[in-house]
Amino acid sequence: MIDAAVVDASVAVKWVLEEPGSDRARLLSSARLEAPDLLPIECANVLWKKVQLGDLRGDGAALRLALLLHAPITLADSRNLLEAAFRLSLELKHPVYDCLYLALAAMRDLPLVTADRKLVAAFRKRRKPAPQVQSLDDLSLL
C-alpha cells in the first residue's frame, strides 16, 4: 500500500462520486496526500460538468465539493511548480495543468496516483528518470 502520494483530480473526485475506480481511490484514505492548489478547482469543474450533464443536482454537487474541500490533502502553491510543470508539458506534449501534479511529485519524491490514462501514457514515454506515476487501475484492492 502507498504511504504517501500526490493525487490528481481524476482520483479525488472518485472519493465523492461512485465511478469505476472509486473503490481503489478510497484505498488512499490512510496515506499522506499532497496536490497542487489547482486540485479543488479541477474537482469543482468536474462536479459542474456532472450538473450540466444532468448526472447530479446542484445541491448534491455542492455537498460533494464541501466534502472535497475538507479532505486531508496538503495543497502546494502552483506558482512554485509552474516552471517545472511548463518544462514537463513541453517535453511530454501534455497540458501544463496536469504537469503541475508531476512537478509536485518530482519535488516531493512521491508517486503520482492518477486515473488519467492519457497522462500515464504520456509519462511512460519519457526517457529521463522521474517520479513514479501509478495508475489508479493498478492499485491493489487487497
N, CA, C and O atoms as CSV, one atom per row, in Angstrom:
chain,resi,resn,atom,element,x,y,z
A,1,MET,N,N,0.842,-1.191,0.000
A,1,MET,CA,C,0.000,0.000,0.000
A,1,MET,C,C,0.876,1.238,0.000
A,1,MET,O,O,2.012,1.199,0.473
A,2,ILE,N,N,0.371,2.301,-0.511
A,2,ILE,CA,C,1.090,3.565,-0.618
A,2,ILE,C,C,0.967,4.343,0.696
A,2,ILE,O,O,-0.134,4.544,1.208
A,3,ASP,N,N,2.120,4.781,1.236
A,3,ASP,CA,C,2.120,5.569,2.483
A,3,ASP,C,C,1.891,7.044,2.231
A,3,ASP,O,O,1.252,7.725,3.033
A,4,ALA,N,N,2.416,7.547,1.109
A,4,ALA,CA,C,2.301,8.954,0.759
A,4,ALA,C,C,2.281,9.068,-0.757
A,4,ALA,O,O,2.919,8.282,-1.457
A,5,ALA,N,N,1.539,10.059,-1.261
A,5,ALA,CA,C,1.428,10.218,-2.720
A,5,ALA,C,C,0.904,11.596,-3.059
A,5,ALA,O,O,0.315,12.291,-2.230
A,6,VAL,N,N,1.138,11.963,-4.298
A,6,VAL,CA,C,0.461,13.098,-4.903
A,6,VAL,C,C,-0.739,12.513,-5.645
A,6,VAL,O,O,-0.611,11.503,-6.337
A,7,VAL,N,N,-1.891,13.137,-5.505
A,7,VAL,CA,C,-3.086,12.682,-6.224
A,7,VAL,C,C,-3.606,13.833,-7.079
A,7,VAL,O,O,-3.424,15.006,-6.753
A,8,ASP,N,N,-4.254,13.469,-8.173
A,8,ASP,CA,C,-4.838,14.496,-9.031
A,8,ASP,C,C,-6.359,14.443,-8.931
A,8,ASP,O,O,-6.921,13.618,-8.210
A,9,ALA,N,N,-7.012,15.336,-9.667
A,9,ALA,CA,C,-8.470,15.447,-9.593
A,9,ALA,C,C,-9.171,14.185,-10.081
A,9,ALA,O,O,-10.269,13.870,-9.623
A,10,SER,N,N,-8.547,13.460,-11.004
A,10,SER,CA,C,-9.174,12.234,-11.504
A,10,SER,C,C,-9.327,11.187,-10.402
A,10,SER,O,O,-10.188,10.310,-10.482
A,11,VAL,N,N,-8.490,11.286,-9.379
A,11,VAL,CA,C,-8.592,10.390,-8.217
A,11,VAL,C,C,-9.504,11.003,-7.167
A,11,VAL,O,O,-10.386,10.326,-6.639
A,12,ALA,N,N,-9.302,12.262,-6.865
A,12,ALA,CA,C,-10.048,12.907,-5.774
A,12,ALA,C,C,-11.560,12.886,-5.998
A,12,ALA,O,O,-12.314,12.667,-5.051
A,13,VAL,N,N,-12.013,13.106,-7.223
A,13,VAL,CA,C,-13.470,13.118,-7.444
A,13,VAL,C,C,-14.077,11.743,-7.214
A,13,VAL,O,O,-15.272,11.634,-6.935
A,14,LYS,N,N,-13.282,10.707,-7.325
A,14,LYS,CA,C,-13.790,9.356,-7.100
A,14,LYS,C,C,-14.096,9.095,-5.624
A,14,LYS,O,O,-14.753,8.108,-5.292
A,15,TRP,N,N,-13.627,9.969,-4.746
A,15,TRP,CA,C,-13.969,9.848,-3.328
A,15,TRP,C,C,-15.417,10.244,-3.081
A,15,TRP,O,O,-16.035,9.779,-2.124
A,16,VAL,N,N,-15.960,11.102,-3.940
A,16,VAL,CA,C,-17.311,11.625,-3.708
A,16,VAL,C,C,-18.298,11.253,-4.808
A,16,VAL,O,O,-19.489,11.540,-4.687
A,17,LEU,N,N,-17.832,10.629,-5.859
A,17,LEU,CA,C,-18.682,10.147,-6.934
A,17,LEU,C,C,-18.475,8.646,-7.076
A,17,LEU,O,O,-17.350,8.155,-6.993
A,18,GLU,N,N,-19.546,7.937,-7.285
A,18,GLU,CA,C,-19.417,6.497,-7.495
A,18,GLU,C,C,-19.128,6.263,-8.970
A,18,GLU,O,O,-20.015,6.358,-9.818
A,19,GLU,N,N,-17.871,5.955,-9.256
A,19,GLU,CA,C,-17.390,5.752,-10.615
A,19,GLU,C,C,-16.494,4.521,-10.622
A,19,GLU,O,O,-16.083,4.041,-9.565
A,20,PRO,N,N,-16.189,4.007,-11.818
A,20,PRO,CA,C,-15.183,2.939,-11.863
A,20,PRO,C,C,-13.881,3.443,-11.223
A,20,PRO,O,O,-13.389,4.522,-11.555
A,21,GLY,N,N,-13.351,2.665,-10.327
A,21,GLY,CA,C,-12.115,3.033,-9.640
A,21,GLY,C,C,-12.323,3.716,-8.299
A,21,GLY,O,O,-11.349,3.976,-7.592
A,22,SER,N,N,-13.567,4.014,-7.927
A,22,SER,CA,C,-13.809,4.667,-6.643
A,22,SER,C,C,-13.306,3.823,-5.471
A,22,SER,O,O,-12.769,4.351,-4.497
A,23,ASP,N,N,-13.488,2.510,-5.579
A,23,ASP,CA,C,-13.010,1.628,-4.515
A,23,ASP,C,C,-11.491,1.729,-4.366
A,23,ASP,O,O,-10.980,1.735,-3.246
A,24,ARG,N,N,-10.780,1.807,-5.467
A,24,ARG,CA,C,-9.324,1.929,-5.416
A,24,ARG,C,C,-8.915,3.314,-4.884
A,24,ARG,O,O,-7.977,3.426,-4.094
A,25,ALA,N,N,-9.607,4.340,-5.313
A,25,ALA,CA,C,-9.290,5.696,-4.840
A,25,ALA,C,C,-9.438,5.787,-3.326
A,25,ALA,O,O,-8.651,6.458,-2.658
A,26,ARG,N,N,-10.431,5.123,-2.799
A,26,ARG,CA,C,-10.659,5.169,-1.340
A,26,ARG,C,C,-9.587,4.413,-0.556
A,26,ARG,O,O,-9.458,4.596,0.655
A,27,LEU,N,N,-8.820,3.567,-1.240
A,27,LEU,CA,C,-7.709,2.887,-0.571
A,27,LEU,C,C,-6.651,3.876,-0.097
A,27,LEU,O,O,-5.865,3.564,0.797
A,28,LEU,N,N,-6.628,5.053,-0.685
A,28,LEU,CA,C,-5.623,6.057,-0.337
A,28,LEU,C,C,-5.985,6.857,0.912
A,28,LEU,O,O,-5.242,7.757,1.304
A,29,SER,N,N,-7.108,6.543,1.535
A,29,SER,CA,C,-7.586,7.352,2.669
A,29,SER,C,C,-6.622,7.385,3.850
A,29,SER,O,O,-6.648,8.333,4.635
A,30,SER,N,N,-5.787,6.386,3.988
A,30,SER,CA,C,-4.850,6.379,5.113
A,30,SER,C,C,-3.469,6.911,4.737
A,30,SER,O,O,-2.581,6.977,5.586
A,31,ALA,N,N,-3.283,7.287,3.487
A,31,ALA,CA,C,-1.986,7.791,3.027
A,31,ALA,C,C,-1.877,9.296,3.294
A,31,ALA,O,O,-2.883,9.993,3.424
A,32,ARG,N,N,-0.641,9.774,3.371
A,32,ARG,CA,C,-0.385,11.220,3.428
A,32,ARG,C,C,-0.448,11.713,2.001
A,32,ARG,O,O,0.342,11.288,1.158
A,33,LEU,N,N,-1.390,12.614,1.720
A,33,LEU,CA,C,-1.649,13.030,0.347
A,33,LEU,C,C,-1.312,14.497,0.131
A,33,LEU,O,O,-1.504,15.338,1.010
A,34,GLU,N,N,-0.802,14.781,-1.069
A,34,GLU,CA,C,-0.490,16.149,-1.471
A,34,GLU,C,C,-1.006,16.365,-2.882
A,34,GLU,O,O,-1.205,15.422,-3.648
A,35,ALA,N,N,-1.217,17.645,-3.205
A,35,ALA,CA,C,-1.656,18.027,-4.549
A,35,ALA,C,C,-1.377,19.515,-4.732
A,35,ALA,O,O,-1.270,20.256,-3.755
A,36,PRO,N,N,-1.261,19.948,-5.978
A,36,PRO,CA,C,-1.178,21.391,-6.223
A,36,PRO,C,C,-2.508,22.050,-5.820
A,36,PRO,O,O,-3.548,21.392,-5.784
A,37,ASP,N,N,-2.462,23.334,-5.524
A,37,ASP,CA,C,-3.680,24.039,-5.119
A,37,ASP,C,C,-4.705,24.158,-6.240
A,37,ASP,O,O,-5.784,24.714,-6.035
A,38,LEU,N,N,-4.383,23.649,-7.404
A,38,LEU,CA,C,-5.321,23.561,-8.518
A,38,LEU,C,C,-6.370,22.466,-8.287
A,38,LEU,O,O,-7.442,22.508,-8.890
A,39,LEU,N,N,-6.080,21.506,-7.439
A,39,LEU,CA,C,-6.949,20.341,-7.239
A,39,LEU,C,C,-8.403,20.710,-6.940
A,39,LEU,O,O,-9.291,20.203,-7.626
A,40,PRO,N,N,-8.694,21.561,-5.957
A,40,PRO,CA,C,-10.110,21.843,-5.686
A,40,PRO,C,C,-10.821,22.523,-6.862
A,40,PRO,O,O,-12.020,22.326,-7.063
A,41,ILE,N,N,-10.092,23.312,-7.626
A,41,ILE,CA,C,-10.686,23.984,-8.791
A,41,ILE,C,C,-11.045,22.953,-9.857
A,41,ILE,O,O,-12.135,22.995,-10.428
A,42,GLU,N,N,-10.134,22.037,-10.117
A,42,GLU,CA,C,-10.417,20.989,-11.108
A,42,GLU,C,C,-11.577,20.103,-10.646
A,42,GLU,O,O,-12.430,19.731,-11.451
A,43,CYS,N,N,-11.610,19.767,-9.364
A,43,CYS,CA,C,-12.701,18.938,-8.841
A,43,CYS,C,C,-14.036,19.671,-8.965
A,43,CYS,O,O,-15.043,19.073,-9.344
A,44,ALA,N,N,-14.042,20.964,-8.645
A,44,ALA,CA,C,-15.270,21.753,-8.773
A,44,ALA,C,C,-15.746,21.768,-10.227
A,44,ALA,O,O,-16.947,21.716,-10.490
A,45,ASN,N,N,-14.814,21.839,-11.155
A,45,ASN,CA,C,-15.185,21.841,-12.565
A,45,ASN,C,C,-15.796,20.506,-12.990
A,45,ASN,O,O,-16.749,20.474,-13.769
A,46,VAL,N,N,-15.244,19.406,-12.476
A,46,VAL,CA,C,-15.808,18.083,-12.775
A,46,VAL,C,C,-17.241,18.009,-12.251
A,46,VAL,O,O,-18.138,17.525,-12.942
A,47,LEU,N,N,-17.447,18.488,-11.035
A,47,LEU,CA,C,-18.795,18.463,-10.452
A,47,LEU,C,C,-19.747,19.355,-11.251
A,47,LEU,O,O,-20.901,18.987,-11.470
A,48,TRP,N,N,-19.275,20.515,-11.685
A,48,TRP,CA,C,-20.083,21.406,-12.520
A,48,TRP,C,C,-20.513,20.684,-13.796
A,48,TRP,O,O,-21.673,20.763,-14.201
A,49,LYS,N,N,-19.560,19.971,-14.433
A,49,LYS,CA,C,-19.886,19.230,-15.658
A,49,LYS,C,C,-20.956,18.182,-15.394
A,49,LYS,O,O,-21.854,17.981,-16.211
A,50,LYS,N,N,-20.857,17.515,-14.250
A,50,LYS,CA,C,-21.856,16.496,-13.897
A,50,LYS,C,C,-23.242,17.116,-13.773
A,50,LYS,O,O,-24.235,16.511,-14.178
A,51,VAL,N,N,-23.311,18.323,-13.214
A,51,VAL,CA,C,-24.592,19.028,-13.110
A,51,VAL,C,C,-25.103,19.380,-14.507
A,51,VAL,O,O,-26.281,19.186,-14.808
A,52,GLN,N,N,-24.213,19.897,-15.359
A,52,GLN,CA,C,-24.612,20.285,-16.712
A,52,GLN,C,C,-25.116,19.092,-17.518
A,52,GLN,O,O,-26.017,19.235,-18.344
A,53,LEU,N,N,-24.542,17.927,-17.281
A,53,LEU,CA,C,-24.955,16.713,-17.990
A,53,LEU,C,C,-26.211,16.080,-17.395
A,53,LEU,O,O,-26.774,15.147,-17.969
A,54,GLY,N,N,-26.646,16.588,-16.246
A,54,GLY,CA,C,-27.823,16.033,-15.592
A,54,GLY,C,C,-27.521,14.818,-14.723
A,54,GLY,O,O,-28.438,14.137,-14.266
A,55,ASP,N,N,-26.240,14.545,-14.494
A,55,ASP,CA,C,-25.852,13.402,-13.660
A,55,ASP,C,C,-25.969,13.717,-12.170
A,55,ASP,O,O,-26.086,12.804,-11.353
A,56,LEU,N,N,-25.939,14.994,-11.814
A,56,LEU,CA,C,-26.031,15.446,-10.418
A,56,LEU,C,C,-26.917,16.673,-10.367
A,56,LEU,O,O,-27.023,17.425,-11.336
A,57,ARG,N,N,-27.551,16.861,-9.222
A,57,ARG,CA,C,-28.256,18.118,-8.978
A,57,ARG,C,C,-27.264,19.087,-8.345
A,57,ARG,O,O,-26.261,18.669,-7.768
A,58,GLY,N,N,-27.542,20.353,-8.455
A,58,GLY,CA,C,-26.645,21.380,-7.931
A,58,GLY,C,C,-26.358,21.237,-6.456
A,58,GLY,O,O,-25.214,21.398,-6.032
A,59,ASP,N,N,-27.391,20.933,-5.647
A,59,ASP,CA,C,-27.173,20.801,-4.206
A,59,ASP,C,C,-26.320,19.574,-3.885
A,59,ASP,O,O,-25.519,19.604,-2.950
A,60,GLY,N,N,-26.485,18.507,-4.647
A,60,GLY,CA,C,-25.654,17.314,-4.452
A,60,GLY,C,C,-24.206,17.580,-4.822
A,60,GLY,O,O,-23.289,17.102,-4.153
A,61,ALA,N,N,-24.004,18.341,-5.885
A,61,ALA,CA,C,-22.646,18.700,-6.290
A,61,ALA,C,C,-22.000,19.603,-5.246
A,61,ALA,O,O,-20.818,19.448,-4.940
A,62,ALA,N,N,-22.761,20.541,-4.699
A,62,ALA,CA,C,-22.236,21.455,-3.673
A,62,ALA,C,C,-21.826,20.679,-2.421
A,62,ALA,O,O,-20.801,20.985,-1.813
A,63,LEU,N,N,-22.601,19.700,-2.041
A,63,LEU,CA,C,-22.267,18.869,-0.884
A,63,LEU,C,C,-20.976,18.089,-1.140
A,63,LEU,O,O,-20.114,18.003,-0.265
A,64,ARG,N,N,-20.847,17.533,-2.320
A,64,ARG,CA,C,-19.640,16.780,-2.669
A,64,ARG,C,C,-18.410,17.690,-2.697
A,64,ARG,O,O,-17.326,17.294,-2.270
A,65,LEU,N,N,-18.588,18.899,-3.199
A,65,LEU,CA,C,-17.477,19.849,-3.200
A,65,LEU,C,C,-17.063,20.189,-1.771
A,65,LEU,O,O,-15.871,20.274,-1.476
A,66,ALA,N,N,-18.027,20.381,-0.891
A,66,ALA,CA,C,-17.709,20.667,0.518
A,66,ALA,C,C,-16.906,19.527,1.131
A,66,ALA,O,O,-15.961,19.770,1.882
A,67,LEU,N,N,-17.266,18.301,0.820
A,67,LEU,CA,C,-16.508,17.147,1.323
A,67,LEU,C,C,-15.080,17.170,0.799
A,67,LEU,O,O,-14.132,16.931,1.548
A,68,LEU,N,N,-14.931,17.457,-0.489
A,68,LEU,CA,C,-13.592,17.514,-1.076
A,68,LEU,C,C,-12.749,18.634,-0.470
A,68,LEU,O,O,-11.544,18.473,-0.277
A,69,LEU,N,N,-13.379,19.764,-0.172
A,69,LEU,CA,C,-12.642,20.891,0.403
A,69,LEU,C,C,-12.124,20.585,1.810
A,69,LEU,O,O,-11.206,21.244,2.298
A,70,HIS,N,N,-12.718,19.582,2.451
A,70,HIS,CA,C,-12.276,19.196,3.791
A,70,HIS,C,C,-11.444,17.919,3.800
A,70,HIS,O,O,-11.093,17.408,4.864
A,71,ALA,N,N,-11.130,17.407,2.619
A,71,ALA,CA,C,-10.310,16.193,2.539
A,71,ALA,C,C,-8.907,16.499,3.071
A,71,ALA,O,O,-8.389,17.595,2.862
A,72,PRO,N,N,-8.303,15.547,3.748
A,72,PRO,CA,C,-6.972,15.767,4.345
A,72,PRO,C,C,-5.845,15.680,3.303
A,72,PRO,O,O,-5.089,14.710,3.249
A,73,ILE,N,N,-5.769,16.723,2.490
A,73,ILE,CA,C,-4.743,16.808,1.449
A,73,ILE,C,C,-3.964,18.097,1.672
A,73,ILE,O,O,-4.553,19.166,1.828
A,74,THR,N,N,-2.652,17.993,1.688
A,74,THR,CA,C,-1.802,19.176,1.756
A,74,THR,C,C,-1.707,19.771,0.360
A,74,THR,O,O,-1.297,19.100,-0.588
A,75,LEU,N,N,-2.091,21.036,0.244
A,75,LEU,CA,C,-2.071,21.702,-1.062
A,75,LEU,C,C,-0.821,22.556,-1.201
A,75,LEU,O,O,-0.471,23.321,-0.303
A,76,ALA,N,N,-0.156,22.415,-2.341
A,76,ALA,CA,C,1.071,23.165,-2.633
A,76,ALA,C,C,0.748,24.316,-3.586
A,76,ALA,O,O,-0.117,24.195,-4.453
A,77,ASP,N,N,1.445,25.415,-3.415
A,77,ASP,CA,C,1.262,26.597,-4.254
A,77,ASP,C,C,1.707,26.283,-5.690
A,77,ASP,O,O,2.873,25.970,-5.931
A,78,SER,N,N,0.783,26.369,-6.622
A,78,SER,CA,C,1.080,26.060,-8.030
A,78,SER,C,C,2.135,26.975,-8.627
A,78,SER,O,O,2.861,26.575,-9.536
A,79,ARG,N,N,2.226,28.209,-8.121
A,79,ARG,CA,C,3.233,29.132,-8.664
A,79,ARG,C,C,4.641,28.577,-8.492
A,79,ARG,O,O,5.507,28.800,-9.338
A,80,ASN,N,N,4.870,27.852,-7.396
A,80,ASN,CA,C,6.192,27.280,-7.150
A,80,ASN,C,C,6.484,26.068,-8.035
A,80,ASN,O,O,7.627,25.618,-8.111
A,81,LEU,N,N,5.480,25.549,-8.688
A,81,LEU,CA,C,5.612,24.358,-9.531
A,81,LEU,C,C,5.567,24.679,-11.015
A,81,LEU,O,O,5.869,23.829,-11.853
A,82,LEU,N,N,5.192,25.902,-11.332
A,82,LEU,CA,C,4.846,26.235,-12.709
A,82,LEU,C,C,5.998,26.107,-13.696
A,82,LEU,O,O,5.795,25.605,-14.801
A,83,GLU,N,N,7.188,26.540,-13.336
A,83,GLU,CA,C,8.314,26.432,-14.279
A,83,GLU,C,C,8.617,24.973,-14.595
A,83,GLU,O,O,8.787,24.614,-15.760
A,84,ALA,N,N,8.685,24.138,-13.576
A,84,ALA,CA,C,8.958,22.709,-13.794
A,84,ALA,C,C,7.811,22.071,-14.576
A,84,ALA,O,O,8.049,21.248,-15.460
A,85,ALA,N,N,6.583,22.438,-14.260
A,85,ALA,CA,C,5.425,21.886,-14.968
A,85,ALA,C,C,5.437,22.296,-16.432
A,85,ALA,O,O,5.100,21.501,-17.310
A,86,PHE,N,N,5.822,23.529,-16.689
A,86,PHE,CA,C,5.880,24.002,-18.071
A,86,PHE,C,C,6.921,23.224,-18.871
A,86,PHE,O,O,6.666,22.828,-20.008
A,87,ARG,N,N,8.092,23.006,-18.276
A,87,ARG,CA,C,9.121,22.218,-18.963
A,87,ARG,C,C,8.622,20.801,-19.238
A,87,ARG,O,O,8.820,20.276,-20.334
A,88,LEU,N,N,7.982,20.187,-18.258
A,88,LEU,CA,C,7.434,18.842,-18.447
A,88,LEU,C,C,6.373,18.832,-19.546
A,88,LEU,O,O,6.321,17.905,-20.354
A,89,SER,N,N,5.531,19.860,-19.574
A,89,SER,CA,C,4.466,19.900,-20.579
A,89,SER,C,C,5.036,19.980,-21.996
A,89,SER,O,O,4.506,19.372,-22.927
A,90,LEU,N,N,6.115,20.732,-22.142
A,90,LEU,CA,C,6.760,20.812,-23.456
A,90,LEU,C,C,7.375,19.470,-23.835
A,90,LEU,O,O,7.263,19.022,-24.976
A,91,GLU,N,N,8.019,18.843,-22.872
A,91,GLU,CA,C,8.666,17.551,-23.131
A,91,GLU,C,C,7.650,16.456,-23.451
A,91,GLU,O,O,7.843,15.667,-24.376
A,92,LEU,N,N,6.577,16.421,-22.683
A,92,LEU,CA,C,5.590,15.357,-22.829
A,92,LEU,C,C,4.491,15.672,-23.835
A,92,LEU,O,O,3.692,14.807,-24.193
A,93,LYS,N,N,4.464,16.941,-24.290
A,93,LYS,CA,C,3.376,17.384,-25.169
A,93,LYS,C,C,2.027,17.133,-24.490
A,93,LYS,O,O,1.102,16.566,-25.074
A,94,HIS,N,N,1.956,17.575,-23.245
A,94,HIS,CA,C,0.781,17.338,-22.400
A,94,HIS,C,C,0.436,18.635,-21.674
A,94,HIS,O,O,1.335,19.426,-21.388
A,95,PRO,N,N,-0.842,18.879,-21.366
A,95,PRO,CA,C,-1.242,20.149,-20.750
A,95,PRO,C,C,-0.500,20.477,-19.454
A,95,PRO,O,O,-0.182,19.599,-18.651
A,96,VAL,N,N,-0.238,21.767,-19.283
A,96,VAL,CA,C,0.505,22.260,-18.114
A,96,VAL,C,C,-0.207,21.903,-16.814
A,96,VAL,O,O,0.441,21.496,-15.850
A,97,TYR,N,N,-1.534,22.049,-16.774
A,97,TYR,CA,C,-2.220,21.809,-15.501
A,97,TYR,C,C,-2.033,20.378,-15.018
A,97,TYR,O,O,-1.935,20.164,-13.809
A,98,ASP,N,N,-1.980,19.393,-15.902
A,98,ASP,CA,C,-1.691,18.020,-15.479
A,98,ASP,C,C,-0.241,17.885,-15.021
A,98,ASP,O,O,0.055,17.145,-14.083
A,99,CYS,N,N,0.646,18.596,-15.680
A,99,CYS,CA,C,2.073,18.508,-15.343
A,99,CYS,C,C,2.399,19.163,-14.008
A,99,CYS,O,O,3.468,18.914,-13.449
A,100,LEU,N,N,1.499,19.998,-13.482
A,100,LEU,CA,C,1.690,20.523,-12.128
A,100,LEU,C,C,1.766,19.379,-11.115
A,100,LEU,O,O,2.562,19.423,-10.178
A,101,TYR,N,N,0.938,18.363,-11.311
A,101,TYR,CA,C,0.933,17.202,-10.414
A,101,TYR,C,C,2.248,16.434,-10.529
A,101,TYR,O,O,2.807,15.992,-9.525
A,102,LEU,N,N,2.736,16.279,-11.757
A,102,LEU,CA,C,4.025,15.610,-11.968
A,102,LEU,C,C,5.165,16.396,-11.331
A,102,LEU,O,O,6.058,15.815,-10.714
A,103,ALA,N,N,5.131,17.709,-11.480
A,103,ALA,CA,C,6.184,18.546,-10.905
A,103,ALA,C,C,6.193,18.428,-9.386
A,103,ALA,O,O,7.260,18.350,-8.776
A,104,LEU,N,N,5.018,18.414,-8.776
A,104,LEU,CA,C,4.950,18.262,-7.316
A,104,LEU,C,C,5.465,16.893,-6.898
A,104,LEU,O,O,6.201,16.781,-5.917
A,105,ALA,N,N,5.090,15.862,-7.624
A,105,ALA,CA,C,5.573,14.507,-7.300
A,105,ALA,C,C,7.097,14.461,-7.366
A,105,ALA,O,O,7.741,13.862,-6.504
A,106,ALA,N,N,7.671,15.091,-8.383
A,106,ALA,CA,C,9.129,15.113,-8.518
A,106,ALA,C,C,9.754,15.893,-7.375
A,106,ALA,O,O,10.753,15.458,-6.801
A,107,MET,N,N,9.178,17.041,-7.037
A,107,MET,CA,C,9.726,17.877,-5.973
A,107,MET,C,C,9.696,17.174,-4.619
A,107,MET,O,O,10.631,17.291,-3.826
A,108,ARG,N,N,8.615,16.447,-4.364
A,108,ARG,CA,C,8.449,15.773,-3.064
A,108,ARG,C,C,8.993,14.346,-3.056
A,108,ARG,O,O,9.014,13.695,-2.011
A,109,ASP,N,N,9.428,13.861,-4.209
A,109,ASP,CA,C,9.892,12.486,-4.359
A,109,ASP,C,C,8.813,11.499,-3.909
A,109,ASP,O,O,9.059,10.586,-3.120
A,110,LEU,N,N,7.618,11.719,-4.440
A,110,LEU,CA,C,6.462,10.875,-4.143
A,110,LEU,C,C,5.879,10.344,-5.446
A,110,LEU,O,O,6.061,10.958,-6.497
A,111,PRO,N,N,5.187,9.224,-5.395
A,111,PRO,CA,C,4.497,8.769,-6.605
A,111,PRO,C,C,3.279,9.649,-6.876
A,111,PRO,O,O,2.668,10.187,-5.953
A,112,LEU,N,N,2.943,9.785,-8.136
A,112,LEU,CA,C,1.690,10.427,-8.532
A,112,LEU,C,C,0.697,9.317,-8.819
A,112,LEU,O,O,0.964,8.433,-9.634
A,113,VAL,N,N,-0.450,9.359,-8.152
A,113,VAL,CA,C,-1.516,8.396,-8.428
A,113,VAL,C,C,-2.576,9.132,-9.238
A,113,VAL,O,O,-3.079,10.177,-8.824
A,114,THR,N,N,-2.907,8.570,-10.395
A,114,THR,CA,C,-3.858,9.208,-11.301
A,114,THR,C,C,-4.732,8.166,-11.973
A,114,THR,O,O,-4.325,7.021,-12.167
A,115,ALA,N,N,-5.939,8.581,-12.323
A,115,ALA,CA,C,-6.824,7.743,-13.141
A,115,ALA,C,C,-6.833,8.240,-14.585
A,115,ALA,O,O,-7.595,7.739,-15.413
A,116,ASP,N,N,-5.996,9.211,-14.881
A,116,ASP,CA,C,-5.911,9.819,-16.207
A,116,ASP,C,C,-5.003,8.965,-17.092
A,116,ASP,O,O,-3.778,9.058,-17.012
A,117,ARG,N,N,-5.603,8.152,-17.918
A,117,ARG,CA,C,-4.835,7.222,-18.752
A,117,ARG,C,C,-3.960,7.944,-19.768
A,117,ARG,O,O,-2.877,7.464,-20.103
A,118,LYS,N,N,-4.416,9.092,-20.261
A,118,LYS,CA,C,-3.599,9.859,-21.214
A,118,LYS,C,C,-2.332,10.382,-20.539
A,118,LYS,O,O,-1.263,10.392,-21.149
A,119,LEU,N,N,-2.447,10.810,-19.298
A,119,LEU,CA,C,-1.277,11.290,-18.567
A,119,LEU,C,C,-0.303,10.145,-18.309
A,119,LEU,O,O,0.905,10.305,-18.481
A,120,VAL,N,N,-0.820,9.003,-17.902
A,120,VAL,CA,C,0.041,7.837,-17.668
A,120,VAL,C,C,0.763,7.456,-18.956
A,120,VAL,O,O,1.966,7.198,-18.942
A,121,ALA,N,N,0.036,7.421,-20.060
A,121,ALA,CA,C,0.651,7.048,-21.344
A,121,ALA,C,C,1.710,8.060,-21.763
A,121,ALA,O,O,2.787,7.672,-22.215
A,122,ALA,N,N,1.421,9.348,-21.621
A,122,ALA,CA,C,2.395,10.378,-21.986
A,122,ALA,C,C,3.637,10.270,-21.119
A,122,ALA,O,O,4.758,10.403,-21.610
A,123,PHE,N,N,3.440,10.033,-19.850
A,123,PHE,CA,C,4.568,9.974,-18.930
A,123,PHE,C,C,5.429,8.741,-19.173
A,123,PHE,O,O,6.653,8.810,-19.057
A,124,ARG,N,N,4.821,7.643,-19.502
A,124,ARG,CA,C,5.588,6.402,-19.703
A,124,ARG,C,C,6.473,6.458,-20.936
A,124,ARG,O,O,7.379,5.638,-21.085
A,125,LYS,N,N,6.220,7.422,-21.827
A,125,LYS,CA,C,7.080,7.615,-22.995
A,125,LYS,C,C,8.345,8.379,-22.629
A,125,LYS,O,O,9.287,8.423,-23.420
A,126,ARG,N,N,8.380,8.972,-21.463
A,126,ARG,CA,C,9.501,9.801,-21.030
A,126,ARG,C,C,10.743,8.944,-20.823
A,126,ARG,O,O,10.657,7.830,-20.306
A,127,ARG,N,N,11.883,9.460,-21.222
A,127,ARG,CA,C,13.132,8.700,-21.120
A,127,ARG,C,C,13.923,9.037,-19.868
A,127,ARG,O,O,14.712,8.214,-19.403
A,128,LYS,N,N,13.733,10.222,-19.315
A,128,LYS,CA,C,14.514,10.659,-18.159
A,128,LYS,C,C,13.982,10.019,-16.888
A,128,LYS,O,O,12.792,9.716,-16.798
A,129,PRO,N,N,14.861,9.807,-15.895
A,129,PRO,CA,C,14.364,9.328,-14.606
A,129,PRO,C,C,13.447,10.383,-14.000
A,129,PRO,O,O,13.686,11.583,-14.137
A,130,ALA,N,N,12.424,9.934,-13.348
A,130,ALA,CA,C,11.437,10.862,-12.814
A,130,ALA,C,C,10.621,10.184,-11.734
A,130,ALA,O,O,10.855,9.019,-11.413
A,131,PRO,N,N,9.663,10.908,-11.172
A,131,PRO,CA,C,8.834,10.278,-10.146
A,131,PRO,C,C,8.024,9.131,-10.732
A,131,PRO,O,O,7.762,9.081,-11.934
A,132,GLN,N,N,7.644,8.238,-9.882
A,132,GLN,CA,C,6.801,7.120,-10.298
A,132,GLN,C,C,5.398,7.639,-10.563
A,132,GLN,O,O,4.863,8.416,-9.773
A,133,VAL,N,N,4.805,7.218,-11.659
A,133,VAL,CA,C,3.411,7.515,-11.941
A,133,VAL,C,C,2.661,6.207,-11.811
A,133,VAL,O,O,2.938,5.241,-12.523
A,134,GLN,N,N,1.712,6.186,-10.900
A,134,GLN,CA,C,0.959,4.980,-10.587
A,134,GLN,C,C,-0.463,5.147,-11.099
A,134,GLN,O,O,-1.184,6.042,-10.657
A,135,SER,N,N,-0.863,4.303,-12.014
A,135,SER,CA,C,-2.245,4.329,-12.489
A,135,SER,C,C,-3.157,3.815,-11.381
A,135,SER,O,O,-2.858,2.814,-10.732
A,136,LEU,N,N,-4.258,4.500,-11.176
A,136,LEU,CA,C,-5.228,4.057,-10.177
A,136,LEU,C,C,-5.692,2.638,-10.474
A,136,LEU,O,O,-5.957,1.860,-9.558
A,137,ASP,N,N,-5.789,2.307,-11.753
A,137,ASP,CA,C,-6.209,0.952,-12.154
A,137,ASP,C,C,-5.270,-0.126,-11.621
A,137,ASP,O,O,-5.679,-1.274,-11.447
A,138,ASP,N,N,-4.012,0.237,-11.360
A,138,ASP,CA,C,-3.031,-0.741,-10.914
A,138,ASP,C,C,-2.946,-0.889,-9.397
A,138,ASP,O,O,-2.242,-1.769,-8.901
A,139,LEU,N,N,-3.655,-0.038,-8.659
A,139,LEU,CA,C,-3.643,-0.172,-7.194
A,139,LEU,C,C,-4.341,-1.451,-6.798
A,139,LEU,O,O,-5.374,-1.812,-7.361
A,140,SER,N,N,-3.777,-2.123,-5.840
A,140,SER,CA,C,-4.330,-3.396,-5.388
A,140,SER,C,C,-5.500,-3.169,-4.433
A,140,SER,O,O,-5.472,-2.266,-3.597
A,141,LEU,N,N,-6.509,-3.990,-4.573
A,141,LEU,CA,C,-7.652,-3.932,-3.661
A,141,LEU,C,C,-7.443,-4.820,-2.443
A,141,LEU,O,O,-8.292,-4.856,-1.552
A,142,LEU,N,N,-6.337,-5.528,-2.394
A,142,LEU,CA,C,-6.082,-6.432,-1.268
A,142,LEU,C,C,-5.520,-5.699,-0.089
A,142,LEU,O,O,-5.247,-6.310,0.945
